[in-house]
Every structure is written in structure tokens, then in C-alpha cells.
Amino acid sequence: MPFKKLGLSAPLCQAIAQRGFTTPTSIQAKAIPIIQQGHDLIAAAQTGTGKTSSFIWPIIDKLCAGEAGRKKRARALVVAPTRELALQVAESARQDSQFTALKNLAMVGGMDEQAQKQALIDGVDILVATPGRLRDLLSQRAIYLDEVEVLVLDEADRMLDMGFIDAIQNILDRLPASTQCLLFSATLSNKVRDLAKATIGDEGKEISIAAHDASKDNITQWCIPVDKDKKSALLSHLIKENGWKQALIFIETKHGAAKLATQLEKRGIESEAFHSGRSQAVRTQLLEDFKNGEVRFLIATGVAARGIDIESLERVVNYDLPSPPMNMCTGLVEPVAPVPRARRFLSFQKITPRTCV
């Protein structure tokens, strides 16, 4: 089905074509008509299914058909749990609205707050923000939410896991009653459903994209029991013996990330640690270098666990079991057998054509 059949505008279809997209994904085909009709929506969709575009595209068309907002206002608000995801969503919005007059802004921590406040003075159309920075600027009266037409809570389950419920509630309390609310999540846990009830109520629509419609069928997984003090040696052996070209390695703490990077360096393997203790400028550059292949092994904490779009990534390593146990390739919380005492696991997942470990 071509995008024009979804009722998207000509300028938007031009931008979509320029980005190389030809056919809507399952989440796009299901979500876009519901959003266009003005319904509230709760959608379960894994990372990699095209969910960002499923809400950005109808938002762009809706705002283009309306009137510009006032100073220090946003007409559409997307709230994302991590800086990296927020910046990625904002970049998608920028590319997709390039043939329109819409103004977009990413508002995240770790970047110049004064520049963000200055950009808000004349008002923006699409604001993509992390909860913490948005709460800070709301308290400073640099932004008001009384004209928000559409709210998107992206990766809602991740935001709840990170303890942002109070910040989210503060945002919800400032929205007009007429705001269209869209909640996207990889999982529909009880906590997410409670949030959906508070945000959307009982009148909203609900859709869920099954695993076979996403990328899970393309992933082969291995789980290797190994003593804790032998994990880095095993990882080094696998990298060298199997000639791994690149891998995203998830680890529980930023201290652990730095330590593992040092251990790999001693064995002649160059890597970079990616965690909340590094500046946003460094994190942004590391992701860019990893995407273009200049960084082969990126050791990351949970700040990189959701929504990061990396084409042709062959392998992901869960060096530590996430808490709660989560498939880092799909974003789904999954049952895991009890971990034997004094042991940890190196979890391996193989993706076709990508590979996750």
C-alpha cells in the first residue's frame, strides 16, 4: 500500500520518498488512520517497527492544517525517556517536515539550556523532550503546555522503569482537556496500562503489533553460563576467534562499562564506554561513530537500550542480565531462568541480517 493511500499530504509524501521509504510498516498502517481520525491511542510496538513515523507523520499533517501557536508554546509534544531517543525522534521530525514551514526542537539535558530557552521564545510546532529537562523549563516558565494539540509518550514502559512517573504526571496536569494523547510502548505491563488509563481513559483505541510483524523472528539467541571473573576473557576470545566486526555490548553500570573497556584494551581490543556519566556531546559523537563503523565495540548501559536506529548491526551482547530481564534487541521483558549463585550470564543473540549477542 503506497503512503498516499494513507491520506498523507504531498509535501510529507515527498519527504518520505526522499528518505527511501516505499511501503508502510504494520504499525504505520494501523496507527496512522486512528491518529488522523483524532482518537487517543495506546500502541504496543517493538523497536525497529517504524513506530516513530507512525505518530510523527500524522502529527505533521495535522499541524500543517492548523494555525501557528503563540510564544513559548508547543503544538505537539513528544516525551521520550532518553536523550538519544529524543534527539533521534527530533531528527526524524526535521527530515519529515523539511518541505513544510513547521519548527521542531529537541529539548534534552546535557545541552545548552539557554539556547533551548531562546528557541522556545517564538514558539515551536513539534517539541521532543526528555521528562527531566521539560520539567526544569516548565518550572522556569520557559515553556507552557496550554496549547498542546497532541501528546506522545514514547517508550512509556521505559520511562516508568526509569522513575519518571511524577514528571509525567506533572506534564499531564498542564495539558488542555482537548489534547489528543498517544502512548507507545514496547510492552503493555500493568504499570503501562495504569498510565494509559490516567492519560487516555477508557475511550482510546488500542493496537498491538505481534512479534512476527517486527524483527524478533530474525534473531537467534544464545545464553552462555560463565563465572563472573571469566566473562571479559570469554568476550575477548569470542571477538578475536570469530572475527567480530562490530558489537553493541550492554552492561549494567557505568563503572562496569569503563572497567570492561579497560579490560578489552589490555587484550588489544579497542572499545568505547557509553553511559550517563559522559557528556551529551561525547555520547552523540560516539553513537555517530558507532553507526558509521569508526567505533567497532560500544559498551553501553541502559541509556542506549531503546529506540536507537543502527542499520546493519550484526551483534548485540547482553554482558549482564538487565533488570528486569529484557531482550535488548526487541525491548521486550522476557522470562529468564533463575541465575545460579556466583554466576552471571553472557547472553548471545544472532540477528539475520543483524546479529545480537
C-alpha positions in Angstrom: 0.0 0.0 0.0 1.6 3.3 -1.0 1.7 6.2 1.5 -0.7 8.3 -0.5 -3.5 5.8 0.3 -3.0 6.7 4.0 -4.1 10.2 3.2 -0.8 11.8 3.8 -0.1 15.2 2.2 2.0 15.7 -0.9 4.9 17.6 1.0 5.0 14.8 3.5 5.0 12.1 0.9 7.8 13.9 -0.9 9.9 13.8 2.3 9.0 10.1 2.9 10.1 9.2 -0.7 13.4 11.2 -0.2 14.1 9.1 2.8 13.7 5.9 0.8 10.5 4.6 2.4 8.2 2.9 -0.1 5.6 0.8 1.9 4.1 1.4 5.4 5.0 -1.0 8.1 2.3 -2.8 10.2 2.3 -0.2 13.0 2.2 2.7 10.5 -0.7 1.2 8.5 -2.7 0.6 11.7 -1.8 3.7 13.8 -1.9 6.5 11.2 -5.6 6.2 10.3 -6.6 6.1 14.0 -4.5 9.2 14.8 -5.8 11.0 11.7 -9.3 10.5 13.0 -8.4 12.2 16.2 -8.6 9.3 18.5 -6.4 8.7 21.6 -4.3 5.7 21.1 -2.2 3.1 23.1 0.1 1.1 20.9 2.4 -1.8 21.7 5.2 -1.9 19.1 8.8 -3.1 19.4 11.8 -1.1 18.5 12.5 -1.3 14.7 8.9 -1.4 13.6 8.7 2.2 12.3 6.7 3.4 15.2 8.3 6.9 15.3 7.0 7.7 11.8 3.6 6.2 12.7 3.0 9.2 15.1 5.3 11.9 13.5 3.7 11.7 10.1 0.0 12.3 11.1 1.2 15.0 13.6 3.0 16.9 10.8 -0.1 16.8 8.6 -2.4 17.9 11.4 -0.2 20.8 12.4 0.2 22.0 8.8 -3.6 22.2 8.5 -3.8 24.4 11.7 -2.6 27.7 12.8 0.8 28.7 14.3 1.0 28.8 18.1 1.9 31.6 20.4 5.2 32.4 22.0 6.7 29.9 24.5 4.2 27.3 23.3 4.4 23.9 21.6 1.6 22.5 19.4 2.8 18.9 19.6 4.8 17.4 22.4 6.8 14.1 22.2 8.2 12.9 25.5 11.0 10.3 25.3 12.9 8.6 28.1 16.5 9.1 27.0 18.4 11.9 25.3 19.5 9.7 22.4 16.0 8.7 21.6 14.7 12.2 21.9 17.4 13.5 19.5 16.6 10.7 17.1 12.9 11.4 17.1 13.5 15.1 16.6 15.8 14.4 13.7 13.1 12.2 12.1 10.6 15.1 12.6 13.0 17.5 11.0 13.6 15.3 7.9 9.9 14.5 7.5 8.8 18.2 7.8 11.5 19.6 5.5 9.0 20.6 2.9 6.8 22.4 5.4 7.1 25.5 7.5 7.0 23.6 10.8 9.5 24.4 13.5 11.0 21.5 15.5 13.1 21.4 18.7 14.8 18.8 20.7 15.0 19.7 24.4 17.2 17.4 26.4 19.6 17.6 29.3 23.4 17.8 28.8 22.9 20.5 26.2 22.9 24.3 26.4 19.7 25.2 28.3 19.9 28.8 27.4 19.9 28.0 23.7 16.8 25.8 24.2 15.0 28.6 26.1 15.9 31.1 23.3 14.5 28.7 20.7 11.2 28.5 22.7 10.6 32.2 22.8 8.8 32.4 19.4 7.1 29.0 19.9 7.6 25.7 18.2 5.4 23.3 16.4 6.9 19.9 17.4 8.8 19.7 20.7 10.6 16.5 21.5 11.8 16.4 25.2 13.1 14.3 27.9 11.0 14.4 31.1 13.7 16.0 33.3 14.6 18.9 31.0 11.0 19.6 30.2 10.1 19.7 33.9 13.0 22.1 34.6 11.9 24.5 31.8 8.3 24.3 32.9 9.3 25.4 36.4 11.2 28.3 34.9 8.2 29.3 32.8 10.2 29.0 29.6 7.5 26.8 28.1 3.7 26.4 28.6 1.7 23.4 27.6 -1.7 25.1 27.4 -1.8 24.9 23.5 -0.5 21.3 23.0 -2.8 19.6 20.5 -1.1 16.2 20.5 0.9 14.5 23.3 3.1 11.4 22.6 4.6 9.3 25.4 7.2 7.3 23.5 8.7 4.1 25.1 6.3 4.6 28.0 7.4 1.4 29.8 11.0 2.6 29.8 10.0 5.9 31.3 8.2 4.2 34.1 11.2 1.9 34.7 13.4 5.0 35.0 11.2 6.5 37.6 9.6 9.4 35.6 6.1 8.9 36.7 6.0 12.1 38.8 7.4 14.1 35.9 4.8 12.6 33.5 2.0 13.4 35.9 3.2 17.0 36.1 3.1 17.2 32.3 -0.4 15.7 32.1 -1.7 18.2 34.7 -0.7 21.1 32.5 -2.3 19.9 29.2 -5.6 21.1 27.8 -8.5 18.6 28.2 -8.8 18.5 24.4 -5.2 17.2 23.8 -5.0 14.0 21.7 -2.9 11.5 23.7 -0.8 8.8 22.1 1.1 6.3 24.2 3.6 4.0 22.5 5.3 1.2 24.4 7.2 -2.0 23.7 5.3 -3.8 26.4 1.8 -3.3 27.9 2.6 -4.1 31.6 0.2 -3.3 34.4 2.1 -0.1 35.1 1.8 0.9 31.5 -1.9 0.2 31.5 -2.3 2.3 34.6 -0.5 5.1 32.9 -2.7 4.7 29.8 -5.8 4.8 31.9 -4.7 8.1 33.6 -3.6 9.5 30.2 -6.2 8.2 27.8 -9.0 6.8 29.9 -11.4 4.2 28.5 -12.2 5.9 25.2 -8.9 5.4 23.4 -8.1 2.8 20.8 -5.6 0.1 21.3 -3.4 -1.7 18.8 -0.6 -4.3 19.2 2.0 -5.4 16.7 2.8 -9.1 17.1 6.4 -10.3 17.3 6.2 -11.8 13.8 5.3 -8.4 12.4 8.5 -6.9 13.9 12.1 -8.2 13.9 12.1 -10.9 16.5 11.9 -13.8 14.0 15.2 -12.6 12.6 17.0 -13.0 15.9 18.9 -16.1 17.0 19.9 -16.1 20.7 22.5 -17.9 22.8 22.8 -17.9 26.6 26.3 -18.9 27.9 26.7 -19.6 31.6 30.1 -18.4 32.7 31.8 -17.5 36.0 31.8 -13.7 36.7 35.6 -13.4 36.7 35.9 -15.1 33.3 33.3 -13.0 31.4 35.7 -10.4 30.0 38.1 -13.1 28.9 35.4 -15.1 27.2 34.1 -12.0 25.4 37.6 -11.2 24.2 38.1 -14.7 23.0 34.8 -14.7 21.0 35.6 -11.3 19.4 39.0 -12.5 18.3 38.3 -16.1 17.3 35.1 -15.3 15.4 36.4 -12.1 13.8 33.6 -10.0 15.0 33.5 -6.7 13.1 31.2 -4.8 15.4 29.0 -5.3 18.5 26.8 -3.3 20.9 27.6 -4.6 24.4 25.1 -3.9 27.2 26.3 -3.8 30.8 24.5 -2.9 34.0 26.6 0.0 35.4 28.7 2.9 34.1 31.5 1.7 36.4 31.3 -1.7 34.8 31.3 -0.2 31.3 34.6 1.7 32.0 36.1 -1.4 33.6 35.3 -3.7 30.7 36.6 -1.2 28.2 39.9 -1.2 30.0 40.0 -5.0 30.2 39.3 -5.3 26.4 42.0 -2.6 25.7 44.6 -4.8 27.6 43.8 -7.6 25.2 44.2 -5.4 22.1 40.5 -4.7 21.5 39.5 -1.1 21.1 36.1 -0.1 22.5 34.3 2.9 23.9 32.1 3.2 27.0 28.7 4.8 26.6 26.8 5.8 29.8 25.2 8.7 31.6 28.5 9.8 33.1 29.7 11.0 29.7 28.7 14.4 28.3 25.9 14.6 25.8 28.3 15.9 23.1 30.5 12.8 23.7 27.6 10.4 23.7 26.2 11.9 20.5 29.6 11.6 18.8 30.1 8.0 20.0 26.8 7.0 18.5 27.6 8.6 15.2 31.0 7.0 15.1 29.4 3.6 16.0 26.8 3.9 13.3 29.5 4.7 10.6 31.8 2.0 11.8 34.6 4.1 13.3 33.8 2.6 16.7 33.6 -1.2 16.5 32.6 -2.1 20.0 30.4 0.1 22.1 29.9 -0.8 25.8 26.6 0.8 26.9 24.4 1.0 29.9 20.6 1.1 29.6 20.7 4.6 28.2 21.1 3.0 24.8 18.6 0.2 25.3 15.7 1.8 23.4 14.9 3.2 20.0 18.4 3.7 18.7 18.4 3.1 14.9 21.6 1.4 13.7 21.4 -0.2 10.3 23.2 -3.5 9.6 24.2 -4.0 13.2 25.1 -7.7 13.3 25.6 -8.4 17.0 24.4 -7.4 20.5 25.9 -8.7 23.7 24.0 -8.7 27.0 27.1 -8.8 29.2 24.9 -8.5 32.3 21.3 -9.6 32.6 19.2 -6.5 32.5 16.9 -5.8 35.5 14.1 -6.5 34.8 15.3 -9.2 32.3 14.8 -7.7 28.9 15.6 -8.6 25.3 17.8 -5.7 24.3 17.2 -6.3 20.6 13.4 -6.2 20.9 12.8 -4.2 24.0 10.6 -6.9 25.5 10.7 -8.1 29.0 11.1 -11.9 28.9 11.1 -14.7 31.5 14.6 -15.8 32.3 15.6 -18.9 34.3 17.0 -18.2 37.8 20.6 -17.3 37.8 22.8 -19.7 39.7 24.6 -18.2 42.7 28.1 -16.9 42.0 27.5 -17.0 38.2 26.5 -14.4 35.7 25.4 -14.8 32.1 26.8 -13.7 28.7 23.6 -13.8 26.6 24.0 -14.2 22.8 21.5 -13.3 20.2 22.1 -13.6 16.4 20.1 -11.4 14.0 19.6 -12.0 10.4 20.9 -10.0 8.7 21.9 -8.4 12.0 23.5 -10.3 14.9 22.8 -9.6 18.6 24.9 -11.1 21.4 
